[in-house]
Amino acid sequence: MRDTREKGNGGPTVVVLTASDVEFDAVETLLAGDPDSAARDDIGTVYRLGWLDGTPWRVALAEIGTGNGGAAVVATHAVRLFAPRLVMFVGTAAGLTRGVAPGDVVVATKVYGVHGGKATDSGFHARPETWQLSHAVRQTATVAHRRWRREPGAPAVHFKPVAAGEQVLEGERSALRERLRLHYEDAVALDTESAGVAEAASMDRTWPSMTVRGIDDGTDDGRRAAAHNAAAFALAVVREAVVDEEETAVPEVVERPAEAPTGWRAGAVIEVGGAEYLLEDGLVGQGEGGEYWGRARRADPVRRGTEDLVWLRRVDVPGQRREALRREFEFLAPRAERRWRLPERHTYELKGDAALLALRWPVLGRTQRAAAVVADVRGKAPLSEDAMRGALLECARLAETLDTLHRRGRAHRCLAPKTVLQWGTGLWLRDLGSAFLHPEPGEGHAGFRAPEQEYASYRPDLIGPPTDIYQLAALTYWLLTGAVPDRPQALPLRTYVPTAPDILDTALRAALGPDPAARHTAAEFAELLRRALEPVANPFRSPGGTPPGGRLRPRTTPSTENPTSC
């Protein structure tokens, strides 16, 4: 989870309006992001917020029913809320000519408002209103079409005028169809919303609109196929849309200070499992979605024991973050197996809308010395050969721990120095990170995010076990060298550690590659790290007092960065 707030509205946005559940579902299946993410405008329209994977584009999707008047009103309010670069109406339409077949896609180069006119004794005289597709949007759609038509079996796309009215067309010889043939002979499809959106856009002129329709044959299967084809091409157009250079980078974020909410501050007493705990100074904070966290110490010194310290996370509002706490508790065992570096669960409590998860914070035996956050004990200098051996062994054990997560269908996705603990000479996961949350653009920690997690290259379909391998490789690189690996390619390990074995350098560089499919599995990465141990071994290390691999030395001053829940 990110302890930040995005500036502005979260990146360049496209509003996509649909008229029916079939059309809505066709677009939604192509979006990434949390399916529960939503926004509501000032007239009550609910938008599903998603991301177009591999792009910085956010999509605000709504189902608004039929009618040009309603479409115009909703489009206007959507613009106030999102300030979008483009408003699209995507869905199905009735075909008017034999030149377009069921399943074909129509991009409206011109929208006719077809019910304006004058009725006289001699008949109906059309007085149409017309709105043109903007040149810039049409050019973007043309580029998308060039790519589209190279795909085998891709539906045909027609750049043609569309008629929009308030009547649904049925029958080959209806009066409406004859009127359309007479007065709007170049229109190839008829819908009941495009004129409203086009008129609203023409009155504002600060945002363009676009209509994309799939031709419907009147059957349920045909309607679903037409909606799918229209949705697929509409989002293909968005992929080609030009974004300002500053928007293709990670959006600027503002650090959120670790200000505690009422009752959640350093020194506050928190009841956990029937006992009282004190939140400790410096390890208390808050994040997104009503989530708070902190380390707490047993308040009663007489009763302190192995449960002396706990890591607390609290979520105060219903939703996926609260549900994630429950699922993490159920996933973890009450007592951790020492060979896996997973945390031990302590307590899960649900009081009203607030959920609290407590995990045991490791404490060293009789000394009651608490495990340290790795970010606070690693200096900036490269490790010695002896200390490198210990670090590699512990990273291999972390990889084996991740392998157990992956085999159970979970990925941590938030590995970083702030989320890993040093307990004695070992490294342990503080919690399960984002394992039970939907992927989000920019999740994780700067410098340790995998490319598929970054805003500009966000690919939620690729986020999973390979993401953990990238993050663990970045953590290993940082532990050995004291430096965060560079992008797009990390400097060779021997730049910092001249004695580093080739097998280790090769393994890290492969794991830090941009293609998740090319990264090792967790088990393979663990094996490579263990194979790299022998060349690093130092037969002349001091025999007494220092455990194998040495210790990471504490900084002279602790980290001043805010703690984070992920």
Disulfide bonds with the S-S distance in Angstrom:
Cys414-Cys566 1.44
